[in-house]
Amino acid sequence: MLKLDYSQYKCPYPVIETRKQMLANPESALNVLVGDQAGRDNVARLADKMGYQSSVTTEGKLFCLTLTPAESPRQRLKSLQNFKTGLPCGRKNNRLLWQRPYGTGG
């Protein structure tokens, strides 16, 4: 299990660094220490999107998130590849479906 201490940093740094570790070590469980609620919520959201299960414990004013891989390796690889594109479902382009014209009010 990798132990990551981001308790001295504010978002988005803990999320970015946790994501880097998830991509570098896809089969490893992570123990992430963050210092505020925003970091706790955002790292937990990242874990959910990348196919990890998360549990949170409180250590004084700090939050300790334990992230464990939840899916099979093949499913996790697919979800990681989709997440790398930054778009849902791994699509290569994102189209604007509707746009309100300027000056229409409301």
C-alpha positions in Angstrom: 0.0 0.0 0.0 1.4 3.4 -1.0 1.1 6.2 1.6 0.7 9.7 0.3 0.7 12.7 2.6 -0.9 15.8 1.0 -2.1 17.3 4.3 -0.1 20.5 3.8 -1.6 21.2 0.3 -4.8 22.6 -1.0 -6.8 21.4 -4.0 -6.2 20.6 -6.8 -2.7 19.4 -5.8 -3.8 16.3 -3.8 -6.2 15.2 -6.6 -3.5 15.6 -9.4 -0.8 13.8 -7.4 -3.2 11.0 -6.4 -4.3 10.5 -10.0 -0.6 10.3 -11.1 0.0 7.5 -8.5 -3.2 5.7 -9.6 -2.0 5.7 -13.2 1.6 4.7 -12.2 0.5 1.9 -9.9 -2.9 0.6 -11.1 -3.0 -2.6 -8.9 -1.9 -0.9 -5.6 -4.0 0.4 -2.8 -3.4 3.9 -1.7 -3.5 5.6 1.6 -4.0 9.4 1.1 -3.8 12.0 3.8 -5.5 15.3 3.1 -6.0 18.4 5.3 -9.4 19.7 4.3 -12.9 18.7 3.4 -12.5 19.8 -0.2 -9.5 17.6 -0.7 -11.3 14.7 0.9 -14.4 15.1 -1.3 -12.4 15.6 -4.5 -10.0 12.7 -3.9 -13.0 10.4 -3.1 -14.8 11.6 -6.3 -11.6 10.8 -8.3 -11.3 7.4 -6.8 -14.9 6.6 -7.7 -14.4 7.7 -11.3 -11.3 5.7 -11.7 -12.8 2.4 -10.3 -11.5 2.5 -6.7 -13.4 2.0 -3.5 -12.8 4.6 -0.9 -13.2 4.7 2.9 -12.5 7.8 5.0 -11.3 8.1 8.6 -10.6 11.2 10.6 -7.2 11.7 12.3 -7.6 14.9 14.3 -8.1 17.6 11.8 -6.9 15.5 8.9 -8.7 13.0 6.7 -7.2 9.6 5.7 -8.6 8.0 2.6 -8.0 4.4 1.9 -8.4 3.7 -1.8 -8.5 0.1 -3.1 -9.0 -1.1 -6.6 -12.6 -2.3 -7.0 -12.9 -3.7 -10.5 -11.1 -6.5 -12.3 -7.8 -5.4 -14.0 -9.3 -5.4 -17.4 -12.3 -3.2 -16.4 -10.0 -0.9 -14.5 -7.7 -0.5 -17.5 -10.7 0.4 -19.7 -12.0 3.0 -17.2 -8.5 4.5 -16.8 -8.1 4.8 -20.6 -11.5 6.5 -20.8 -10.6 8.8 -17.9 -7.3 9.8 -19.6 -9.2 11.3 -22.6 -11.0 13.7 -20.3 -14.3 13.0 -22.1 -17.1 10.6 -21.1 -17.0 7.2 -22.7 -13.6 7.8 -24.2 -15.0 9.9 -27.1 -12.4 11.9 -29.1 -14.5 15.0 -29.6 -17.2 16.7 -27.6 -20.0 18.5 -29.5 -22.0 21.4 -28.4 -25.6 20.2 -28.6 -27.4 23.5 -27.7 -26.4 27.1 -27.3 -28.5 30.0 -26.2 -28.2 32.9 -28.6 -26.8 36.1 -27.2 -29.4 38.8 -26.2 -32.3 36.5 -25.7 -32.6 37.3 -22.0 -33.1 35.0 -19.1 
